[in-house]
Amino acid sequence: MLVLAEIGLFLFPTALYVAWLYAGNHTPRWAVWVTLGVTAVIAAGIIRFGITNAIAPDAAYVPAHIEDGRIVPGHAAPKRR
């Protein structure tokens, strides 16, 4: 999901710039509002993703590693004291 957001954040402004060059001074007003709306939706989605998938402050990130020949994905674990 995050990779798609990163690709979208890279390609969307580029596509807008190409469309702006193509349209010149004849850009319709609705296109500007649609662009702002799509940008706001993408930004809100990324913020929501970051908030809902954040690791708790009292947890530590354990990177991916291999156990018994299996790949264990990265995860949050309680901090050692």
N, C-alpha and C positions, 0 to 999 in steps of 0.2 A: 504494500500500500504506500509506504513512504517513498519507494523508488518511483512509483507513478506520479506522486506529488512533485518530486524533484524534477522529473522529466517535464511535467506540465509547467512548473515554474520557469524552466529554461525555455521551452518551446513557445509558450503562450505570448510572452513579450516579443519574441522574434516574429511570430506570425502577425501580431498587431502592428509591428513596425512595417512589415512588408505590405500589409493591407493599407496602412496609412500612406506609404509611398505610392501605392497603386491608385488610391482614391484621390489623393491630392487634397485640394480645398473643398471637394464635394462630399466630404464625409457626412452621412446623415446623422442627425442628433440621436436617434435611437441606437445607432451603433456604439456611440460613446457610452450611453447608459448600460447597454448590454455588456460592454467590456468592463465597466466598473463593477457591475453585478457579478460577473463571472470571477473577477479578481477577488472580490469580497468573499465569495463562496469558497474559493480555493484557500484563501487565508484562514477563514473560519474552520475549515476542515483540518488544516494542518495544526492549528491551535488546539482543536478538540482532540486530535490524535495525540498530541504531546501531553495534554492534561490527563487523558484517560490511561495512557500507557507509561506514565512516569513511575519511577521507582520511589518508594517511600524514603523519607529522610533518614530513618533508622535502619535502612537496609543497605547492603553492599552488593555491587554487581559482580557476579562470578562469570568470567568469560567462557566461551565455548571450549570444551576440552574432550579428550577421548578417555573413556572408562571401559575396560574390558572389551576393547575393539569397537565400541559404539561411540558415535558422536553425541555428546550431551550439549544441547543448545545453551547459550548464555541465559542466565536468570538472576533474579534477586534472591539473596539469602540474608538471614539476620547477621548483623555485625558481630564479630568475635570480641569479647572483652578481656 
